[in-house]
Amino acid sequence: MARMRIWRVCMYLAALGTLVYAADPAWNGHTSPESTKTGPFTPYYVPPGARSYDSSSPLLQYSGDWRESFSSGFVQGSIRKTSAVNAYVSFTFTGTGIEWFGSMDAKHGISEVFMDGKLAQRVDGWNASPLRQQRIFWMFDLSASKHTIKIVNSGSHRNKALGTTLDIDAFVVTDTPQSNQTMLALPPPDSSSNLASTAGTAQQPWNLEQVGSTGVHAMQLAVISNSHAIIIDKVEHNPLTISGHPAWGALYNLNTHSVKPLNVKSNSFCAGGTFLSNGTMINVGGNPVVEDITAAADFGDVDGLQAVRIFEPCDSDDVDNCDIYENHSRIRMASPRWYNTVLRLSDGSAMVVGGSKKGGWINNSTTNNPTVEYFPPKNIAGKNGLPVELPFLVDTLNSNLFPIAFSLPDGKVFMAANRDAMIYDWQNNVERRLPQIPNGVRVTYPMTGTGLLLPLSADNGYTAEVLLCGGSTVDDTKAGYDISSQDPASSQCSRMVLTDDGIAQGWQVEQMPRARIMPDAVLLPDGKILIVNGGGTGISGYGNVKDQVGASNADNPVLSPVLYDPAAPTGQRFSSGGMPTSDIPRLYHSVATLTPSGKIMVAGSNPNLDRSEVKYGTEYRVEWISPPYMSGDRPSFAGNAPDKIGFGQTVQIQVNVPASASANDVKVILMDLGYVTHATHTNSRHVTLQSTASGNTLSVVGPPNGNVYPPGPGWLYLMINGIPSTGVKVMIGDGNDPPFDQGALTNLLSQTKVDQNERS
């Protein structure tokens, strides 16, 4: 296939030798107890705040013929075993999660796991070679109440098995989170906030449900197909395992809520990502090897700072053969990057923006990487594949990580970092500085706000307007011991039209009903914006400031979303009528995205070094927010929607519309659902396509060029009177690879070393 051409070229280049340098842990933050005593990885792990119950605990009730064995290789030195049919163990606990640990070998059979009286899973304990302290079963989406797990020996086994052994080594219980018990209430919004009144109006309720568990913590999230989303995490003790270690990536089935682990090899801690014009997703950057003071185990991961991880298009419901590929000797960045932003450009390639050269917290001149580079590599500003210096990323120190960036309809790039913003002509390497963000508000990590490019339409000439919300006015030159988790976040939202007149008018300021640090802003098909997640006080990160809550630098989680209508008059844009309230705090490392169904998927939150169950602990539970339109009379595609639309191409789409409407009322919305991490929704996009109706047939015209919609995957939604259809995936453009410069790639590989961050 054409999209493989880039990778084949890379693979044929000569491999470069890996150089080994003295270890530099690249960490200046929090360390947890025992984290400096690394040992070999074992799946058995009791995160801070969780409880372990050994097989000999009096709370475990055994029935049938069980025997006890002793060895130093078992948890607490003992294990309980049975081969008797229908023998069982029962354990009643209070918490939101349960893990069963035991041994696996050729003599183990199939067990049935019942949760609260219902069959949850049939578990096969067979393995060709003996393994101890293995995670046999886990469930993390339980209600915060009392539960009973019952494990029964079915007496059956696979053909290869030599027996029907079932054993119990230990249970680990995820406690009912303290953060769900003692939530701190925020003050009500004051009368000056721009909250549209809902008194006396009939508001259709929004719905919130908790269904599913991600298996790996959801630090990074992107929808890849009609049926699946990809989740990427840092290296830590996740319950989902692969190849003898925890999985740090997974494919999440949006329909069945099942998860498939991905074989991520390097540490993708605080990386970025985007899709390319050929549909390939890249995941870029990360952190060094997790060892020494950065973890409690030797996971066997490799350095992620220069990594470019490749995920080929995977559109089938069957994802068994879908995985991540990485080969740092042939596919890598020129420079190490942590907390970088990755943006798809108008030619379908990726711009990698800024970041830190190694791990840290608040950026500084010694760790700053004030450059951009491209994937595939380009010869820009005479650099021939090497990084291009960006003075903007020097001037915006210190709070300038995960820059907010959007590809604009004129082909240039908007960029915001700290309190500043600019328009960048990347093809000519020219910066145009914009007015400073008002009132001292900082909008990038760790004073993290969020931002979006507002909806584009031919009706307004595809005029670009940006929105930045939340963040903090905390001084980024302060030391961590002078910053508190109780410092107030910002409620400011700032808008600017990116025309000469709009820039001259400057930022237009309004206030959210609640201040938020680390909010997620999710574009909806109707053009409105759901703002969700985040805290009312503190800043991003963990283990750095005073008054930490657990290890969190932030506190006072904001548990209810708010809706923002960019088309409404000033003073009437925010509304919260019928909004649900969650009981799950979503602070640092939380994500949210629109899904094809029209629901919003909300996941993550882990302000901790590793998996933890202290306040605020690691979240694997998934929530689904259903806007009122989910219960409306929705339009639909009558036949197969086009799988590709070229620029300016007219395609015919058959539609079904409600009886009260006609196809003339249909708007066709093209969306990029984005790649979400750390409150950055860089590639999110909403474009109203031009269309005309004849009967129930729509003639739909593709976007005029790659400036208006960068070539690559998108989602089509039909919209009638504010009610959308289910979205369908479509490729915009010709689906070919982004431009490839052999000379730039060759120069990059010859001028850089594999995982060179230890030397730098």
C-alpha positions, -999 to 999 in steps of 0.1 A, spaced: 0 0 0 11 36 -7 11 45 30 38 19 36 62 36 13 77 59 39 84 31 63 99 8 36 123 36 27 132 40 63 137 3 68 161 0 39 185 26 54 215 13 72 210 8 109 229 31 132 247 17 162 232 23 197 255 42 220 252 36 257 259 65 281 258 71 318 223 70 332 205 103 338 172 96 354 158 130 341 135 134 370 131 162 396 97 154 410 80 132 435 91 97 444 69 71 461 80 48 490 103 20 478 105 35 443 143 38 446 146 0 452 141 -14 418 135 -51 414 124 -74 386 88 -69 374 61 -91 387 24 -85 380 16 -87 417 15 -51 428 -2 -33 457 -6 4 448 -6 29 476 -40 31 491 -50 -5 480 -53 -35 502 -39 -70 497 -56 -101 511 -34 -132 512 -48 -167 505 -47 -175 542 -69 -144 551 -98 -154 574 -120 -132 552 -117 -157 523 -143 -185 525 -133 -218 509 -156 -247 500 -145 -281 487 -111 -298 488 -84 -272 491 -47 -276 501 -21 -251 511 14 -249 497 44 -229 509 72 -212 490 90 -178 491 77 -173 455 42 -170 467 26 -138 482 33 -140 519 48 -174 513 17 -195 508 -10 -203 482 -43 -223 482 -49 -249 455 -77 -272 444 -84 -296 415 -119 -305 428 -148 -298 405 -171 -271 419 -147 -262 447 -149 -224 452 -136 -195 471 -158 -165 481 -146 -131 492 -168 -101 502 -151 -67 501 -159 -30 498 -143 -11 469 -145 -2 433 -120 -28 420 -107 -63 426 -77 -83 413 -71 -120 417 -34 -132 416 -23 -167 413 0 -191 394 -2 -204 359 12 -236 344 3 -266 322 -18 -282 349 -42 -253 354 -78 -254 341 -107 -231 335 -124 -213 363 -157 -193 364 -156 -159 381 -189 -146 395 -193 -110 406 -222 -103 429 -239 -135 418 -235 -130 380 -209 -147 358 -183 -121 349 -157 -142 331 -144 -177 324 -107 -176 331 -81 -201 317 -51 -205 340 -31 -226 315 4 -216 305 31 -237 288 57 -226 314 52 -220 351 45 -184 362 39 -171 397 21 -140 411 2 -135 379 -29 -113 376 -55 -138 366 -86 -116 367 -94 -79 373 -124 -56 373 -122 -19 380 -156 -5 371 -175 -16 402 -198 8 422 -183 22 454 -201 -4 476 -199 -39 490 -193 -67 465 -187 -105 465 -164 -123 442 -168 -161 439 -143 -182 419 -155 -217 410 -134 -246 396 -154 -256 365 -135 -289 361 -128 -282 324 -96 -273 307 -82 -267 272 -69 -297 252 -33 -290 260 -38 -288 297 -26 -316 320 -51 -308 348 -78 -286 363 -59 -268 390 -73 -235 404 -53 -215 429 -55 -184 450 -24 -165 459 -39 -131 468 -67 -105 462 -59 -68 458 -89 -45 465 -92 -10 451 -108 9 480 -137 32 476 -117 63 467 -113 88 495 -119 115 468 -154 102 463 -162 104 500 -149 139 509 -153 160 479 -147 197 485 -175 219 473 -167 249 452 -185 282 458 -215 289 436 -209 310 405 -211 347 411 -237 369 394 -210 383 371 -203 350 353 -217 345 318 -240 316 328 -272 316 308 -301 314 331 -322 282 329 -349 292 352 -384 287 338 -371 269 307 -376 232 300 -341 218 296 -337 183 281 -315 165 306 -280 153 298 -272 118 308 -241 104 325 -233 67 329 -202 48 340 -195 18 318 -162 1 311 -126 0 323 -96 11 302 -71 -15 314 -43 10 309 -46 45 324 -60 69 297 -33 96 295 -37 99 257 -68 92 237 -79 92 200 -108 76 181 -94 54 153 -125 38 138 -162 34 141 -156 8 168 -124 16 186 -103 42 204 -66 40 211 -54 47 246 -17 54 255 -2 56 289 32 60 306 51 30 319 35 19 351 17 -10 369 -14 -12 347 -37 -42 352 -37 -51 315 -6 -70 306 12 -81 274 45 -99 268 52 -104 305 48 -67 315 20 -42 320 5 -29 288 11 9 283 -14 11 254 -47 -5 245 -75 -5 219 -108 2 236 -140 -11 219 -165 17 220 -194 -7 216 -185 -37 238 -161 -19 262 -135 -47 258 -98 -39 256 -69 -53 237 -34 -45 249 -8 -29 226 29 -37 225 42 -3 233 80 -7 239 92 28 249 80 52 276 53 74 261 49 94 292 35 128 282 39 123 245 18 138 217 2 124 186 -17 130 153 -29 112 122 -12 117 88 -27 122 54 -26 84 48 -45 76 79 -14 64 99 -13 77 135 20 87 150 27 89 187 57 111 194 81 117 222 79 106 258 103 101 287 135 81 294 136 45 306 117 40 338 143 30 364 161 41 395 140 68 411 112 68 385 96 34 394 94 5 417 102 -21 391 124 -28 361 98 -29 334 121 -36 305 109 -5 286 132 16 264 138 53 261 109 72 246 122 108 242 130 105 205 104 78 197 81 80 168 56 51 173 36 41 142 0 28 143 -12 19 108 -49 24 100 -71 -2 117 -107 2 107 -121 -33 112 -141 -44 143 -115 -71 146 -83 -55 160 -64 -87 168 -37 -79 143 -35 -42 150 -4 -30 170 21 -3 174 54 -4 156 86 14 167 122 11 155 143 39 169 173 32 147 154 41 116 123 60 126 129 87 152 129 124 159 161 144 156 159 157 192 144 144 225 110 158 234 88 155 265 55 174 266 55 182 229 25 191 208 20 173 175 0 190 147 -12 178 113 -4 204 87 -20 214 55 1 190 34 -8 160 57 25 158 75 31 165 112 48 194 129 63 185 163 63 215 185 85 223 215 88 203 247 115 195 271 148 177 263 143 155 294 119 149 322 112 177 346 82 199 356 82 236 350 104 241 319 137 261 320 164 272 297 186 241 304 158 216 295 139 237 269 136 224 234 126 257 216 123 241 181 99 225 157 106 195 135 86 176 110 75 140 103 84 129 77 114 152 79 114 183 57 141 207 45 127 239 61 149 270 68 179 251 54 178 226 83 174 196 60 155 174 84 169 188 116 150 210 141 141 246 133 147 272 161 116 291 172 123 322 192 87 322 204 95 291 225 124 308 242 105 340 250 76 320 265 96 302 292 89 289 318 53 277 315 54 267 278 51 229 276 24 213 254 19 245 233 -16 251 221 -15 249 183 -40 249 154 -35 246 116 -52 276 101 -74 279 70 -46 300 53 -21 272 58 -3 289 87 -3 278 123 -16 295 154 4 289 185 -1 299 222 23 293 251 24 307 286 8 342 282 17 347 246 4 338 211 16 340 175 8 330 139 36 310 124 43 308 87 60 274 89 69 272 52 89 304 54 98 302 91 83 336 100 66 345 133 39 371 137 34 379 174 -2 385 187 -14 406 216 -7 390 250 -34 369 267 -51 393 291 -50 395 329 -18 375 334 -34 342 326 -11 314 315 -26 287 294 1 260 289 17 234 312 18 234 341 -6 263 342 -27 242 319 -57 257 301 -73 243 269 -81 257 235 -100 251 203 -102 264 168 -139 274 165 -161 260 138 -153 269 102 -178 274 74 -179 288 39 -206 311 52 -180 331 71 -153 326 45 -136 300 67 -125 328 90 -103 314 119 -112 323 154 -96 307 185 -108 301 220 -86 296 251 -102 287 284 -89 281 319 -53 280 332 -37 299 360 -22 333 370 4 316 392 39 330 387 58 305 366 91 317 381 81 305 416 96 274 432 73 245 439 74 251 476 59 286 470 30 272 449 0 256 466 -26 231 454 -51 257 468 -40 285 445 -71 295 425 -73 285 388 -85 309 362 -121 311 349 -111 332 319 -120 324 283 -103 345 256 -114 347 219 -97 362 190 -106 365 153 -74 359 133 -79 386 107 -61 419 107 -92 436 121 -97 409 147 -61 410 158 -63 448 161 -93 444 184 -74 419 205 -87 392 229 -123 393 239 -127 380 274 -155 362 292 -157 341 323 -166 305 328 -190 297 356 -162 278 374 -125 283 373 -107 253 359 -71 241 356 -66 212 331 -101 215 315 -110 195 283 -129 214 256 -148 190 233 -163 202 200 -197 187 194 -214 182 160 -237 211 166 -208 235 169 -212 239 207 -184 230 231 -185 209 262 -160 219 288 -154 190 313 -128 178 338 -102 198 357 -97 213 391 -107 245 407 -73 251 424 -37 243 419 -17 235 388 -8 205 367 16 177 377 22 158 408 46 158 438 59 193 433 39 219 453 29 224 489 -5 212 502 -5 182 479 -36 161 479 -21 126 478 5 136 452 -17 159 432 -7 195 426 -43 203 421 -75 200 442 -112 209 442 -122 188 411 -149 204 390 -174 175 387 -201 191 364 -195 200 327 -206 233 312 -218 240 276 -204 268 256 -222 281 225 -197 302 205 -226 315 182 -246 329 211 -244 366 222 -218 375 248 -232 369 282 -254 340 271 -228 315 259 -225 293 290 -253 270 301 -255 242 326 -292 233 325 -298 195 329 -260 189 332 -250 157 352 -226 156 381 -199 129 383 -185 114 414 -152 107 397 -125 134 400 -107 140 367 -76 159 374 -41 155 359 -38 130 331 -76 131 322 -90 130 287 -123 135 269 -134 131 233 -164 130 211 -171 95 197 -189 84 165 -221 77 184 -223 114 195 -215 106 231 -185 121 249 -161 96 264 -144 107 296 -115 88 311 -83 90 330 -69 109 359 -36 99 376 -17 126 394 8 100 407 42 86 399 28 51 394 -6 35 398 -21 46 432 -53 44 451 -47 73 474 -67 105 470 -66 112 440 -59 78 427 -55 62 393 -87 60 374 -96 32 349 -133 38 349 -149 53 318 -178 77 318 -201 85 289 -219 118 286 -250 118 264 -262 152 252 -299 157 248 -296 151 210 -289 114 217 -326 109 225 -339 131 196 -352 120 162 -318 116 145 -310 117 108 -290 88 93 -271 77 63 -294 57 40 -267 38 23 -229 36 24 -213 69 31 -183 77 9 -151 64 23 -130 92 6 -138 127 -4 -112 147 -24 -107 184 -21 -135 202 -40 -150 169 -50 -187 165 -52 -201 132 -38 -237 120 -35 -250 109 -1 -283 92 5 -299 103 38 -329 94 60 -345 124 77 -372 127 103 -407 130 90 -409 166 103 -379 177 82 -365 174 47 -331 168 32 -330 206 25 -327 211 63 -296 188 65 -262 203 72 -231 181 66 -205 185 93 -169 173 88 -150 168 121 -116 158 132 -120 142 167 -84 150 175 -57 134 196 -63 143 232 -38 146 260 -31 170 288 -60 192 278 -46 197 243 -71 191 215 -48 204 188 -62 186 158 -99 189 167 -118 206 139 -153 213 128 -161 223 92 -195 227 77 -194 214 41 -214 229 13 -243 207 2 -275 208 -19 -305 184 -17 -325 167 -44 -351 145 -27 -332 125 -1 -299 128 -20 -273 153 -9 -247 166 -32 -218 173 -8 -187 192 -18 -154 184 -1 -134 211 17 -117 234 -8 -81 225 2 -58 211 28 -57 245 46 -94 244 55 -91 207 65 -57 191 66 -57 158 45 -63 127 65 -91 110 84 -123 127 95 -159 121 106 -191 130 88 -222 139 108 -255 148 93 -272 176 113 -309 186 114 -321 213 138 -292 207 161 -296 169 162 -267 149 146 -266 115 130 -240 89 141 -207 98 126 -189 78 99 -153 78 91 -140 93 59 -106 101 43 -102 136 31 -78 141 2 -63 114 -19 -53 92 10 -16 92 -1 15 96 21 25 131 32 54 146 12 86 126 16 121 141 14 147 113 12 176 138 16 161 152 48 156 118 63 191 106 54 205 138 70 185 134 102 197 98 106 233 106 99 234 137 122 216 121 152 220 91 174 196 65 187 181 76 221 208 102 224 192 121 253 216 105 279 246 123 262 227 156 257 
